[in-house]
Amino acid sequence: MRILYVTTISNTVNAFLIPHIKMLIAQGHQVDVAFNIVQEVNKELVDMGCEIYNLEFQRSPLNKKNILAFQKLKDIIKINKYDLIHTHTPIASAYTRIACRKQKNITVIYTAHGFHFYKGASFINWLLFYPVEKWLSNYTDVLITINKEDYERAKSSFNAKKVKYIPGVGLNICQFNNVVVNRESKRKELGIPNNAFLVLSVGELNKNKNHETIIKAIARLNNPKIYYVICGNGPLHNYLENLSKKLGLEKQVKLLGYRNDIAEICKASDVFAFPSQREGLGLAALEAMATGLPIVTSNVHGIVDYSVNKKTGYTCKPSDVKGFSKAIFNLINDRKLMEEISINNINLVKRYDLNNITDQLSEIYNGANK
């Protein structure tokens, strides 16, 4: 088959979809990619012989550049006569399905990385996103969801020919589980005392990732031995820095920026905090689980697929500062529970392993036209 992968920006393919494309090419398929080249294209795509098309899709649905990208996408589809198109991310996926709605010879697969409408989402999210996704499902041959809540809703309310559930995009568990690090040396590198209790978060510094809740939770504990490191960049850097100073935690909270040694930092930490307000699934928490870290998370859709009180750690409402504070306190004071959770998490995360995901994807591709 000749296959086209479409995403809004190149970052999505670089971060998550290279293994999927490798699998398809190994099976003898030609795979091309189309996206807005925001991040330099991974060299592996070029080496694998993928045709790369730059479409200036924008994340804002009202940006006029989306119309130009849509016209270019239609031309690419017409010229190359694809058998199958697999699309990801909301904007690109909307335009792709519109472009293909009259193309009877093209199978369209859409992976939803987390609907913006879910239990607890705002009314405006339901008003804006739900009707559009329901309409576009009429032009979707296979709709893949990555969490159970989205799967049940898509199965019961949408009109896609097939609805499938796959637990995520795939995690290279060995990369995180088998990493070896000198805990003391790594902490010294990060400026963390060896006897500190270290809480870690990974994610963009934005409102959705909700790091401020953990900062406030740690402040409630009034324990100078608790440190908090956040890996990631984003618009709230100064806000979080000032909040830490205001709460007297400027020495205990460290914003590390973008890091390429997340597995090593996990191994040097004691707990992973994931207080997001919304997640399709949440790969960062799964990576932490693969290293054996207990997780304290919000109880929102996607995350609740794997985060279970006293089994993987603790779950709280995203705004529950007191709840997160108590969760961290309980783990500090119960090393036996932490050890049990560590073993649980290493075992539970196996279902999200990359090999398991690519096997399920392969079955979907093989059965897409049946």
C-alpha positions as CSV (number, residue, x, y, z in Angstrom):
1,M,0.0,0.0,0.0
2,R,0.9,3.6,-0.4
3,I,0.3,5.4,2.9
4,L,0.2,9.0,4.0
5,Y,0.7,10.1,7.6
6,V,-0.7,13.6,8.3
7,T,-0.2,15.7,11.5
8,T,-0.5,19.4,12.3
9,I,3.2,19.8,13.1
10,S,6.3,17.7,12.5
11,N,7.0,17.4,16.3
12,T,4.2,14.8,16.6
13,V,5.8,12.4,14.1
14,N,9.3,13.0,15.5
15,A,8.2,12.3,19.1
16,F,5.7,9.4,18.7
17,L,5.2,8.0,15.2
18,I,8.6,7.0,13.8
19,P,8.3,3.4,15.2
20,H,4.8,3.1,13.5
21,I,6.2,4.2,10.2
22,K,9.2,1.8,10.5
23,M,6.8,-1.1,11.1
24,L,4.9,-0.3,7.9
25,I,8.0,0.2,5.8
26,A,9.3,-3.1,7.1
27,Q,6.1,-4.7,5.9
28,G,6.8,-3.4,2.4
29,H,4.6,-0.3,2.3
30,Q,5.5,3.1,1.0
31,V,4.9,5.8,3.7
32,D,4.9,9.5,3.1
33,V,4.4,12.3,5.7
34,A,2.8,15.7,5.6
35,F,2.9,18.3,8.3
36,N,4.0,21.8,9.2
37,I,7.8,21.6,9.6
38,V,8.1,23.4,12.9
39,Q,10.8,21.1,14.3
40,E,13.5,19.8,12.0
41,V,12.4,16.5,10.4
42,N,13.8,13.4,11.9
43,K,16.6,12.1,9.6
44,E,15.2,8.6,9.9
45,L,12.2,9.6,7.8
46,V,14.5,10.6,4.9
47,D,16.7,7.5,5.3
48,M,13.6,5.3,5.1
49,G,12.6,6.9,1.8
50,C,9.6,8.8,3.0
51,E,8.4,11.7,0.8
52,I,8.1,14.7,3.1
53,Y,5.5,17.4,2.4
54,N,5.4,20.8,4.2
55,L,1.9,21.9,4.9
56,E,1.6,25.1,6.9
57,F,-1.2,23.9,9.2
58,Q,-1.7,26.0,12.3
59,R,-3.0,24.9,15.7
60,S,-5.6,27.8,15.7
61,P,-8.6,26.6,13.6
62,L,-9.3,30.1,12.4
63,N,-5.9,30.8,10.9
64,K,-6.1,31.4,7.2
65,K,-3.0,29.4,6.5
66,N,-5.0,26.3,7.2
67,I,-7.0,26.8,4.0
68,L,-3.8,27.0,1.9
69,A,-2.5,23.9,3.6
70,F,-5.8,22.1,3.0
71,Q,-5.7,22.9,-0.8
72,K,-2.1,21.7,-0.9
73,L,-3.1,18.5,0.9
74,K,-5.9,17.8,-1.6
75,D,-3.4,18.1,-4.5
76,I,-0.9,15.7,-2.8
77,I,-3.7,13.2,-2.2
78,K,-4.9,13.5,-5.8
79,I,-1.4,13.2,-7.4
80,N,-0.1,10.3,-5.3
81,K,-3.3,8.2,-5.2
82,Y,-2.9,6.9,-1.6
83,D,-4.5,3.7,-0.5
84,L,-4.6,4.7,3.1
85,I,-4.2,7.9,5.1
86,H,-3.5,7.9,8.8
87,T,-4.1,11.2,10.4
88,H,-3.3,12.5,13.9
89,T,-4.0,15.8,15.9
90,P,-7.3,17.7,15.6
91,I,-6.6,20.4,13.0
92,A,-4.8,18.2,10.5
93,S,-7.3,15.4,11.0
94,A,-10.3,17.6,10.5
95,Y,-9.0,18.9,7.1
96,T,-7.7,15.5,6.0
97,R,-11.1,13.9,6.5
98,I,-12.9,16.7,4.7
99,A,-10.4,16.3,1.9
100,C,-11.1,12.6,1.6
101,R,-14.9,12.6,2.2
102,K,-15.6,11.9,-1.5
103,Q,-12.6,9.6,-2.1
104,K,-14.1,6.1,-2.0
105,N,-10.8,4.4,-2.8
106,I,-8.9,5.8,0.2
107,T,-9.1,4.3,3.7
108,V,-9.0,7.0,6.4
109,I,-7.7,6.2,9.9
110,Y,-7.8,8.8,12.6
111,T,-6.1,8.5,15.9
112,A,-7.6,10.7,18.6
113,H,-5.0,11.6,21.2
114,G,-7.6,12.7,23.6
115,F,-10.9,14.4,22.9
116,H,-11.3,17.9,24.3
117,F,-14.8,16.9,25.5
118,Y,-14.9,14.5,28.4
119,K,-16.4,14.1,31.8
120,G,-15.7,17.3,33.6
121,A,-14.8,19.3,30.5
122,S,-16.2,22.8,30.1
123,F,-19.5,23.5,28.3
124,I,-17.6,25.5,25.7
125,N,-15.4,22.5,24.9
126,W,-18.5,20.3,24.4
127,L,-20.2,23.0,22.3
128,L,-17.2,23.6,20.0
129,F,-15.5,20.2,19.6
130,Y,-18.2,17.5,20.1
131,P,-20.4,18.4,17.1
132,V,-17.4,18.7,14.8
133,E,-15.9,15.3,15.8
134,K,-19.3,13.7,15.5
135,W,-19.8,15.1,11.9
136,L,-16.3,14.1,10.8
137,S,-16.7,10.6,12.1
138,N,-18.9,10.0,9.1
139,Y,-15.8,10.3,6.9
140,T,-13.6,8.0,9.2
141,D,-13.1,4.4,8.3
142,V,-11.3,3.6,11.6
143,L,-11.3,5.8,14.6
144,I,-8.6,4.9,17.1
145,T,-8.8,6.1,20.7
146,I,-6.1,5.9,23.3
147,N,-8.1,5.9,26.5
148,K,-11.2,4.0,27.6
149,E,-13.5,7.0,28.1
150,D,-13.0,8.2,24.6
151,Y,-13.4,4.7,23.3
152,E,-16.8,4.3,24.9
153,R,-18.0,7.6,23.7
154,A,-16.8,7.1,20.2
155,K,-18.3,3.6,20.1
156,S,-21.8,4.8,21.3
157,S,-22.1,8.2,19.8
158,F,-20.0,8.5,16.6
159,N,-20.5,7.1,13.1
160,A,-17.0,5.8,12.2
161,K,-17.1,2.5,10.4
162,K,-14.9,1.0,13.0
163,V,-13.8,2.2,16.5
164,K,-10.7,0.7,18.1
165,Y,-9.0,1.2,21.4
166,I,-5.2,1.0,21.6
167,P,-3.5,2.0,24.9
168,G,-1.3,4.8,23.7
169,V,1.3,5.3,21.0
170,G,3.8,3.0,22.5
171,L,6.6,3.2,25.1
172,N,10.1,1.9,24.8
173,I,10.0,0.3,28.3
174,C,13.6,-1.0,28.2
175,Q,14.9,2.5,27.6
176,F,13.5,3.5,31.0
177,N,13.5,0.3,33.0
178,N,17.0,-0.7,32.3
179,V,18.8,2.6,32.5
180,V,21.6,2.6,35.1
181,V,22.5,5.8,37.0
182,N,24.6,6.7,40.0
183,R,21.8,8.3,42.0
184,E,24.1,10.4,44.2
185,S,26.1,11.8,41.2
186,K,22.9,12.6,39.3
187,R,21.5,14.5,42.3
188,K,24.7,16.4,42.7
189,E,24.6,17.4,39.0
190,L,21.0,18.7,39.5
191,G,21.8,20.5,42.8
192,I,19.7,18.1,44.9
193,P,21.0,16.9,48.3
194,N,21.5,13.2,48.6
195,N,19.2,12.9,51.6
196,A,16.3,14.8,49.9
197,F,12.9,13.4,49.0
198,L,12.7,14.3,45.3
199,V,9.5,14.8,43.5
200,L,9.7,15.0,39.7
201,S,7.4,16.4,37.0
202,V,7.9,16.4,33.2
203,G,5.9,18.5,30.9
204,E,5.5,21.9,29.3
205,L,5.2,24.8,31.8
206,N,1.6,25.7,30.9
207,K,-1.7,26.0,32.7
208,N,-2.9,22.5,31.7
209,K,0.2,20.7,33.2
210,N,-0.8,22.4,36.5
211,H,2.7,22.3,38.2
212,E,1.6,25.1,40.6
213,T,-0.6,22.6,42.4
214,I,2.4,20.5,43.4
215,I,4.4,23.6,44.4
216,K,1.6,24.6,46.7
217,A,1.2,21.0,48.0
218,I,4.9,20.9,48.9
219,A,4.6,24.3,50.6
220,R,1.9,22.9,52.9
221,L,4.2,20.2,54.1
222,N,6.8,22.7,55.4
223,N,9.6,20.2,55.0
224,P,13.0,21.5,53.8
225,K,14.1,18.0,52.7
226,I,11.4,17.8,50.0
227,Y,12.6,19.0,46.6
228,Y,10.7,19.4,43.4
229,V,12.2,19.4,39.9
230,I,10.3,20.2,36.7
231,C,11.7,19.2,33.3
232,G,10.2,21.3,30.5
233,N,10.0,24.8,29.0
234,G,6.9,27.0,28.6
235,P,5.1,30.3,29.1
236,L,4.7,29.9,32.9
237,H,8.4,29.7,33.7
238,N,8.5,33.1,35.4
239,Y,5.2,32.5,37.2
240,L,6.2,29.2,38.7
241,E,9.6,30.7,39.7
242,N,7.9,33.6,41.4
243,L,5.4,31.4,43.1
244,S,8.2,29.2,44.5
245,K,9.9,32.4,45.9
246,K,6.6,33.6,47.3
247,L,6.1,30.3,49.2
248,G,9.7,30.2,50.4
249,L,10.6,27.3,48.2
250,E,13.2,29.0,45.9
251,K,15.9,26.5,47.0
252,Q,13.6,23.5,46.9
253,V,12.0,24.0,43.5
254,K,14.2,23.7,40.4
255,L,13.0,24.4,36.8
256,L,15.4,22.4,34.7
257,G,14.1,23.3,31.2
258,Y,14.2,20.8,28.4
259,R,16.2,17.6,29.2
260,N,17.2,14.6,27.2
261,D,18.1,12.5,30.3
262,I,14.6,12.0,31.7
263,A,15.1,8.3,32.4
264,E,18.2,9.1,34.5
265,I,16.4,11.8,36.4
266,C,13.5,9.4,37.1
267,K,16.0,7.0,38.6
268,A,17.4,9.7,40.9
269,S,13.9,10.7,42.0
270,D,11.4,9.3,44.6
271,V,8.0,10.2,43.2
272,F,6.6,11.4,39.9
273,A,3.9,14.1,40.1
274,F,1.4,14.4,37.2
275,P,-1.4,16.9,38.1
276,S,-2.6,17.7,34.6
277,Q,-6.1,19.2,34.1
278,R,-6.4,17.2,30.8
279,E,-4.5,14.3,29.2
280,G,-5.3,12.0,26.3
281,L,-3.2,9.4,28.2
282,G,0.0,10.9,29.5
283,L,3.2,9.4,28.3
284,A,5.4,11.1,30.9
285,A,3.7,9.3,33.8
286,L,4.0,6.0,32.0
287,E,7.7,6.6,31.4
288,A,8.1,7.2,35.2
289,M,6.2,4.0,36.0
290,A,8.6,2.1,33.8
291,T,11.5,3.2,36.0
292,G,9.6,2.1,39.1
293,L,8.5,5.4,40.4
294,P,5.2,5.8,42.3
295,I,3.0,8.4,40.7
296,V,0.7,11.0,42.2
297,T,-1.7,12.2,39.6
298,S,-4.9,14.0,38.8
299,N,-8.0,11.9,38.3
300,V,-8.9,13.1,34.8
301,H,-9.7,11.0,31.7
302,G,-6.8,9.2,30.2
303,I,-4.8,9.2,33.4
304,V,-7.4,7.2,35.3
305,D,-6.8,4.3,32.8
306,Y,-3.7,3.4,34.7
307,S,-3.5,5.6,37.9
308,V,-5.0,3.8,40.9
309,N,-5.0,4.8,44.5
310,K,-2.5,2.9,46.6
311,K,-1.7,0.6,43.7
312,T,0.3,3.0,41.4
313,G,0.4,5.8,43.9
314,Y,-2.4,8.3,44.6
315,T,-4.9,10.2,42.5
316,C,-6.5,13.6,43.3
317,K,-8.7,16.2,41.7
318,P,-6.4,18.5,39.7
319,S,-7.0,21.5,42.0
320,D,-6.8,19.5,45.3
321,V,-3.7,21.0,46.8
322,K,-4.4,19.3,50.2
323,G,-4.9,15.9,48.5
324,F,-1.6,16.1,46.7
325,S,0.1,17.2,49.8
326,K,-1.3,14.3,51.8
327,A,-0.3,11.9,49.0
328,I,3.3,13.0,49.1
329,F,3.3,12.9,52.9
330,N,2.0,9.3,52.9
331,L,4.7,8.2,50.5
332,I,7.5,9.9,52.4
333,N,6.3,8.0,55.6
334,D,5.7,4.6,54.1
335,R,8.7,3.2,52.4
336,K,7.2,-0.3,52.3
337,L,4.2,1.0,50.3
338,M,6.6,2.8,47.9
339,E,8.5,-0.4,47.3
340,E,5.3,-2.3,46.6
341,I,4.1,0.4,44.3
342,S,7.4,0.4,42.4
343,I,7.0,-3.3,41.6
344,N,3.4,-2.8,40.6
345,N,4.2,0.0,38.3
346,I,6.9,-1.8,36.4
347,N,4.5,-4.7,35.8
348,L,1.4,-2.6,35.0
349,V,3.1,-0.5,32.4
350,K,4.0,-3.5,30.2
351,R,0.7,-3.3,28.4
352,Y,1.8,0.1,27.0
353,D,5.0,-1.3,25.6
354,L,5.8,-0.3,22.0
355,N,5.9,-3.8,20.7
356,N,2.4,-4.4,22.0
357,I,1.1,-1.2,20.4
358,T,2.7,-1.8,17.0
359,D,1.2,-5.4,16.9
360,Q,-2.2,-3.9,17.5
361,L,-1.7,-1.3,14.9
362,S,-0.6,-3.9,12.4
363,E,-3.9,-5.8,12.9
364,I,-5.9,-2.6,12.4
365,Y,-4.0,-1.9,9.1
366,N,-4.6,-5.4,7.9
367,G,-8.3,-5.3,8.7
368,A,-9.0,-1.7,7.7
369,N,-10.6,-2.6,4.3
370,K,-12.4,-5.7,5.5
